[in-house]
Amino acid sequence: MKRDSKLSGVLHVLLHMAQRDAPATSEMLARAMQTNPVVIRQIMAGLRERGYVRSEKGHGGGWTLACDLSTLTLRDVYEALGEPSLLAMGNRTEAPGCLVEQAVNAALGRAFDEAEAMLLSRFASVTLAQLRDDFQNRLAGRRRSYDLEAVHAG
């Protein structure tokens, strides 16, 4: 079953943006997410509406962060993406006539709701500053240089 990796990809590019002194183009971010620049522009538009990023047009333009990473959480980004489904599993049918399936749905429904609440709570407790710090610690442990753009060069 294919997993939805949009949240992971967006967090990835936001952290790349945090490492840059210059705006990041949609093309550069698309290489990092292995997608089309149009997809990046659509995703970033939702983040811009929330005030998380801003864009500049023209030569030297692109996307930059517009907020403090210590205030931006995984949940904020998840919500800006339209709150995609967190779990791939679900009930076979939503309104079954079978009493056995109703019992199964009730048990699974409670478990799914609890799992989603726990996951969203965890998302709300993790900031992008924490992710940036983790990256910086990993980078400090490397013996060779690390070029953020070269890592995703085609």
LUMMI-774877 format. One record per residue (C-alpha): x, y, z; residue in three letters; residue number from 1. Coordinates in nm, 4 decimals. Example, Ala and Ser with C-alpha at 12.3 -4.5 7.8 and 13.67 -1.06 7.14 Angstrom:
residues 2
x,y,z,code,pos
1.2300,-0.4500,0.7800,ALA,1
1.3670,-0.1060,0.7140,SER,2
This chain:
residues 154
x,y,z,code,pos
0.0000,0.0000,0.0000,MET,1
0.1399,0.3375,-0.1017,LYS,2
0.1942,0.5853,0.1792,ARG,3
0.1206,0.9565,0.1509,ASP,4
0.4580,1.1254,0.1927,SER,5
0.3524,1.4858,0.1284,LYS,6
0.3984,1.5954,0.4915,LEU,7
0.7436,1.4385,0.5050,SER,8
0.8398,1.6011,0.1758,GLY,9
0.7173,1.9455,0.2793,VAL,10
0.9020,1.9270,0.6104,LEU,11
1.2110,1.8243,0.4154,HIS,12
1.1987,2.1278,0.1856,VAL,13
1.1148,2.3679,0.4695,LEU,14
1.4281,2.2555,0.6509,LEU,15
1.6333,2.2985,0.3344,HIS,16
1.4906,2.6496,0.3064,MET,17
1.5937,2.7202,0.6669,ALA,18
1.9561,2.6436,0.5742,GLN,19
1.9627,2.8893,0.2849,ARG,20
2.0510,3.2566,0.2902,ASP,21
1.8741,3.3097,-0.0412,ALA,22
1.5244,3.2275,-0.1680,PRO,23
1.4667,2.8726,-0.2923,ALA,24
1.3092,2.8357,-0.6344,THR,25
1.0170,2.6031,-0.6992,SER,26
1.2451,2.4085,-0.9327,GLU,27
1.5061,2.3503,-0.6614,MET,28
1.2414,2.2446,-0.4097,LEU,29
1.0813,2.0168,-0.6692,ALA,30
1.4143,1.8351,-0.7112,ARG,31
1.4298,1.7813,-0.3352,ALA,32
1.0746,1.6391,-0.3279,MET,33
1.1167,1.4551,-0.6596,GLN,34
0.8090,1.6216,-0.8049,THR,35
0.7025,1.8924,-1.0486,ASN,36
0.7534,2.2627,-0.9688,PRO,37
0.3792,2.3162,-1.0215,VAL,38
0.3107,2.0780,-0.7308,VAL,39
0.5553,2.2766,-0.5164,ILE,40
0.3819,2.6040,-0.6014,ARG,41
0.0446,2.4552,-0.5041,GLN,42
0.1768,2.3219,-0.1738,ILE,43
0.3651,2.6399,-0.0925,MET,44
0.0568,2.8513,-0.1673,ALA,45
-0.1210,2.6823,0.1243,GLY,46
0.1768,2.7493,0.3495,LEU,47
0.1895,3.1108,0.2311,ARG,48
-0.1793,3.1582,0.3187,GLU,49
-0.0941,3.0574,0.6769,ARG,50
0.2025,3.2955,0.6890,GLY,51
0.4670,3.0224,0.7087,TYR,52
0.6436,3.1115,0.3813,VAL,53
0.6545,3.4037,0.1407,ARG,54
0.7437,3.4299,-0.2250,SER,55
0.9227,3.6851,-0.4378,GLU,56
0.8819,3.6941,-0.8140,LYS,57
1.1439,3.7699,-1.0738,GLY,58
1.5178,3.7259,-1.0975,HIS,59
1.6585,3.6207,-0.7595,GLY,60
1.3101,3.5422,-0.6332,GLY,61
1.1703,3.2274,-0.4831,GLY,62
1.0400,3.0953,-0.1535,TRP,63
1.1628,3.1945,0.1922,THR,64
1.0467,3.1150,0.5436,LEU,65
0.8231,3.3801,0.6972,ALA,66
0.8014,3.2519,1.0524,CYS,67
1.0115,3.1425,1.3459,ASP,68
1.0751,2.7677,1.3289,LEU,69
1.0410,2.7436,1.7069,SER,70
0.6725,2.8354,1.6741,THR,71
0.5941,2.6183,1.3701,LEU,72
0.4872,2.2624,1.4553,THR,73
0.4397,1.9471,1.2533,LEU,74
0.0671,1.9871,1.3196,ARG,75
0.0692,2.3399,1.1751,ASP,76
0.2210,2.2107,0.8519,VAL,77
-0.0127,1.9083,0.8481,TYR,78
-0.3134,2.1400,0.8788,GLU,79
-0.1782,2.3728,0.6086,ALA,80
-0.1661,2.0705,0.3770,LEU,81
-0.5401,2.0198,0.4237,GLY,82
-0.5172,1.7535,0.6952,GLU,83
-0.4600,1.4502,0.4737,PRO,84
-0.5717,1.1130,0.6064,SER,85
-0.3387,0.9892,0.8772,LEU,86
-0.4293,0.6217,0.8635,LEU,87
-0.4488,0.3986,0.5599,ALA,88
-0.6859,0.1545,0.7307,MET,89
-1.0608,0.1968,0.7573,GLY,90
-1.3872,0.0116,0.7896,ASN,91
-1.5022,-0.2150,0.5089,ARG,92
-1.8356,-0.0328,0.4967,THR,93
-1.9424,0.2708,0.6960,GLU,94
-2.3107,0.1808,0.7523,ALA,95
-2.3314,-0.1987,0.7622,PRO,96
-2.6550,-0.3872,0.8183,GLY,97
-2.4677,-0.6786,0.9748,CYS,98
-2.4497,-0.6643,1.3553,LEU,99
-2.1092,-0.8362,1.3547,VAL,100
-1.9677,-0.5719,1.1217,GLU,101
-2.1249,-0.2987,1.3354,GLN,102
-1.9368,-0.4364,1.6389,ALA,103
-1.6139,-0.4523,1.4363,VAL,104
-1.6634,-0.0946,1.3120,ASN,105
-1.7288,0.0336,1.6637,ALA,106
-1.4096,-0.1243,1.8004,ALA,107
-1.1949,-0.0164,1.5068,LEU,108
-1.3477,0.3315,1.5016,GLY,109
-1.2538,0.3931,1.8653,ARG,110
-0.9021,0.2630,1.8066,ALA,111
-0.8577,0.4761,1.4921,PHE,112
-0.9856,0.7881,1.6720,ASP,113
-0.7494,0.7300,1.9653,GLU,114
-0.4522,0.6688,1.7348,ALA,115
-0.5223,0.9850,1.5341,GLU,116
-0.5621,1.1945,1.8512,ALA,117
-0.2309,1.0631,1.9847,MET,118
-0.0531,1.1298,1.6562,LEU,119
-0.1927,1.4833,1.6258,LEU,120
-0.0923,1.5552,1.9846,SER,121
0.2613,1.4423,1.9053,ARG,122
0.2643,1.6547,1.5867,PHE,123
0.1680,1.9572,1.7974,ALA,124
0.4613,1.9001,2.0337,SER,125
0.7354,1.8876,1.7679,VAL,126
0.8617,2.2139,1.6199,THR,127
1.0573,2.2627,1.3032,LEU,128
1.3311,2.4160,1.5188,ALA,129
1.3689,2.0738,1.6842,GLN,130
1.4017,1.9106,1.3418,LEU,131
1.6533,2.1771,1.2349,ARG,132
1.8563,2.1127,1.5513,ASP,133
1.8528,1.7377,1.4839,ASP,134
1.9778,1.8046,1.1307,PHE,135
2.2512,2.0341,1.2653,GLN,136
2.3628,1.7646,1.5107,ASN,137
2.3771,1.5068,1.2305,ARG,138
2.5697,1.7517,1.0147,LEU,139
2.8207,1.8176,1.2938,ALA,140
2.8970,1.4450,1.3027,GLY,141
2.9992,1.4362,0.9354,ARG,142
3.3627,1.4587,0.8386,ARG,143
3.3038,1.5944,0.4895,ARG,144
3.1189,1.8969,0.3604,SER,145
2.7483,1.8866,0.2911,TYR,146
2.6053,2.0864,0.0019,ASP,147
2.2292,2.0992,0.0436,LEU,148
2.1639,2.1617,-0.3268,GLU,149
2.4118,1.9005,-0.4467,ALA,150
2.2388,1.6313,-0.2391,VAL,151
1.9341,1.6597,-0.4673,HIS,152
2.1036,1.7399,-0.7973,ALA,153
1.9531,1.5445,-1.0842,GLY,154
